[in-house]
């Protein structure tokens, strides 16, 4: 009966299929998925922790001008967790 199942459906129906090129995906696929997911998570973590580029002198000057401007209009939709809204 077991030989008939293997002949009809292949080694994939066995609980412990033999390790050979046709069943490598069964044996090593889960490990490859875990390793690739870990590599993706590590790459995303490294990319997220990268320091932003410093402002150029022109950008810094424009930012200082904007911050010194008294006529800035508050955004009514902007909220802060500290203003009680």
LUMPA-934727 format. One record per atom (N, C-alpha, C): residue number from 1; residue in three letters; x, y, z; atom name. Coordinates in steps of 0.1 Angstrom, whole numbers. Layout:
// LUMPA-934727
NUM:ALA:X:Y:Z:CA
...
This chain:
// LUMPA-934727
1:UNK:8:-12:0:N
1:UNK:0:0:0:CA
1:UNK:9:13:0:C
2:UNK:19:13:8:N
2:UNK:28:24:9:CA
2:UNK:35:26:-4:C
3:UNK:40:15:-10:N
3:UNK:47:16:-23:CA
3:UNK:37:21:-34:C
4:UNK:25:18:-33:N
4:UNK:15:23:-43:CA
4:UNK:13:38:-41:C
5:UNK:12:42:-29:N
5:UNK:10:57:-27:CA
5:UNK:23:65:-32:C
6:UNK:35:59:-29:N
6:UNK:47:66:-33:CA
6:UNK:48:66:-48:C
7:UNK:44:55:-55:N
7:UNK:44:54:-69:CA
7:UNK:34:64:-75:C
8:UNK:23:65:-69:N
8:UNK:12:73:-75:CA
8:UNK:14:88:-72:C
9:UNK:18:92:-60:N
9:UNK:19:106:-57:CA
9:UNK:33:111:-54:C
10:UNK:43:102:-54:N
10:UNK:57:106:-51:CA
10:UNK:60:106:-37:C
11:UNK:73:110:-34:N
11:UNK:78:109:-20:CA
11:UNK:71:120:-11:C
12:UNK:63:129:-17:N
12:UNK:57:140:-9:CA
12:UNK:47:135:1:C
13:UNK:41:123:-1:N
13:UNK:31:118:7:CA
13:UNK:36:111:20:C
14:UNK:49:109:21:N
14:UNK:55:103:32:CA
14:UNK:58:113:43:C
15:UNK:57:108:56:N
15:UNK:61:117:67:CA
15:UNK:76:120:67:C
16:UNK:84:111:63:N
16:UNK:98:113:63:CA
16:UNK:103:109:49:C
17:UNK:102:118:39:N
17:UNK:106:114:26:CA
17:UNK:122:113:26:C
18:UNK:127:105:17:N
18:UNK:142:104:16:CA
18:UNK:148:118:11:C
19:UNK:160:120:15:N
19:UNK:167:133:11:CA
19:UNK:173:130:-3:C
20:UNK:168:135:-13:N
20:UNK:173:134:-26:CA
20:UNK:169:147:-34:C
21:UNK:175:149:-46:N
21:UNK:172:162:-53:CA
21:UNK:157:165:-55:C
22:UNK:149:155:-56:N
22:UNK:135:158:-58:CA
22:UNK:127:162:-46:C
23:UNK:133:160:-34:N
23:UNK:127:164:-21:CA
23:UNK:135:174:-13:C
24:UNK:144:181:-20:N
24:UNK:152:191:-13:CA
24:UNK:143:203:-8:C
25:UNK:133:206:-16:N
25:UNK:124:217:-12:CA
25:UNK:117:213:0:C
26:UNK:113:201:2:N
26:UNK:106:197:14:CA
26:UNK:115:198:26:C
27:UNK:127:194:25:N
27:UNK:137:193:36:CA
27:UNK:143:207:39:C
28:UNK:146:214:29:N
28:UNK:154:227:31:CA
28:UNK:146:240:29:C
29:UNK:134:238:23:N
29:UNK:126:250:20:CA
29:UNK:122:258:32:C
30:UNK:117:252:43:N
30:UNK:114:260:55:CA
30:UNK:126:267:61:C
31:UNK:137:261:61:N
31:UNK:149:268:66:CA
31:UNK:153:280:57:C
32:UNK:152:278:44:N
32:UNK:155:289:34:CA
32:UNK:145:300:36:C
33:UNK:132:297:39:N
33:UNK:122:308:41:CA
33:UNK:126:316:54:C
34:UNK:129:309:65:N
34:UNK:132:315:77:CA
34:UNK:145:324:76:C
35:UNK:155:319:69:N
35:UNK:167:326:67:CA
35:UNK:165:338:58:C
36:UNK:157:337:47:N
36:UNK:154:348:39:CA
36:UNK:146:359:46:C
37:UNK:136:355:54:N
37:UNK:128:364:62:CA
37:UNK:137:372:72:C
38:UNK:146:365:78:N
38:UNK:156:371:87:CA
38:UNK:165:381:80:C
39:UNK:169:378:68:N
39:UNK:178:387:60:CA
39:UNK:170:399:56:C
40:UNK:157:398:52:N
40:UNK:149:409:49:CA
40:UNK:147:418:61:C
41:UNK:144:412:72:N
41:UNK:141:420:84:CA
41:UNK:154:428:89:C
42:UNK:165:421:88:N
42:UNK:178:427:91:CA
42:UNK:181:439:81:C
43:UNK:179:437:69:N
43:UNK:182:447:59:CA
43:UNK:172:459:61:C
44:UNK:160:457:64:N
44:UNK:150:468:67:CA
44:UNK:154:475:80:C
45:UNK:159:468:90:N
45:UNK:163:474:102:CA
45:UNK:175:483:100:C
46:UNK:185:478:92:N
46:UNK:197:487:89:CA
46:UNK:193:499:81:C
47:UNK:184:497:72:N
47:UNK:180:509:64:CA
47:UNK:172:519:72:C
48:UNK:165:515:81:N
48:UNK:157:524:90:CA
48:UNK:166:531:100:C
49:UNK:177:525:104:N
49:UNK:185:532:114:CA
49:UNK:196:541:108:C
50:UNK:195:542:94:N
50:UNK:205:551:88:CA
50:UNK:203:565:91:C
51:UNK:213:573:94:N
51:UNK:212:587:97:CA
51:UNK:208:595:85:C
52:UNK:199:605:87:N
52:UNK:196:613:75:CA
52:UNK:207:622:72:C
53:UNK:208:626:60:N
53:UNK:219:635:55:CA
53:UNK:217:649:62:C
54:UNK:228:655:66:N
54:UNK:227:668:72:CA
54:UNK:222:678:62:C
55:UNK:216:689:67:N
55:UNK:212:700:58:CA
55:UNK:223:707:52:C
56:UNK:221:712:40:N
56:UNK:232:720:34:CA
56:UNK:231:734:40:C
57:UNK:240:743:37:N
57:UNK:240:756:43:CA
57:UNK:228:764:38:C
58:UNK:225:762:26:N
58:UNK:213:769:20:CA
58:UNK:200:764:27:C
59:UNK:199:751:29:N
59:UNK:187:746:35:CA
59:UNK:186:750:50:C
60:UNK:197:750:57:N
60:UNK:198:755:71:CA
60:UNK:193:770:72:C
61:UNK:198:778:62:N
61:UNK:195:792:63:CA
61:UNK:180:794:60:C
62:UNK:174:786:51:N
62:UNK:160:787:48:CA
62:UNK:152:783:60:C
63:UNK:156:772:67:N
63:UNK:149:767:79:CA
63:UNK:150:778:90:C
64:UNK:161:784:92:N
64:UNK:162:794:102:CA
64:UNK:153:806:99:C
65:UNK:152:809:86:N
65:UNK:143:820:82:CA
65:UNK:129:817:85:C
66:UNK:125:805:82:N
66:UNK:111:800:85:CA
66:UNK:108:800:100:C
67:UNK:117:796:108:N
67:UNK:115:795:122:CA
67:UNK:115:809:128:C
68:UNK:122:818:123:N
68:UNK:122:832:128:CA
68:UNK:109:840:124:C
69:UNK:102:835:114:N
69:UNK:91:842:109:CA
69:UNK:79:841:119:C
70:UNK:74:853:123:N
70:UNK:64:854:133:CA
70:UNK:50:852:127:C
71:UNK:49:853:114:N
71:UNK:36:852:107:CA
71:UNK:32:838:103:C
72:UNK:38:828:109:N
72:UNK:35:814:106:CA
72:UNK:21:811:111:C
73:UNK:13:804:102:N
73:UNK:-1:801:105:CA
73:UNK:-1:787:111:C
74:UNK:-7:785:122:N
74:UNK:-9:771:128:CA
74:UNK:-18:763:120:C
75:UNK:-14:750:119:N
75:UNK:-23:741:111:CA
75:UNK:-34:736:121:C
76:UNK:-46:739:117:N
76:UNK:-57:735:127:CA
76:UNK:-59:720:128:C
77:UNK:-54:712:118:N
77:UNK:-55:698:119:CA
77:UNK:-44:691:127:C
78:UNK:-33:699:129:N
78:UNK:-22:693:136:CA
78:UNK:-25:692:151:C
79:UNK:-23:681:157:N
79:UNK:-25:679:171:CA
79:UNK:-13:673:177:C
80:UNK:-12:675:190:N
80:UNK:-1:669:198:CA
80:UNK:-7:661:209:C
81:UNK:-1:650:213:N
81:UNK:-6:642:224:CA
81:UNK:-6:650:237:C
82:UNK:1:661:238:N
82:UNK:3:669:250:CA
82:UNK:-7:681:251:C
83:UNK:-15:684:240:N
83:UNK:-23:695:241:CA
83:UNK:-37:692:245:C
84:UNK:-40:680:249:N
84:UNK:-53:676:255:CA
84:UNK:-64:674:245:C
85:UNK:-61:674:232:N
85:UNK:-72:672:222:CA
85:UNK:-73:657:219:C
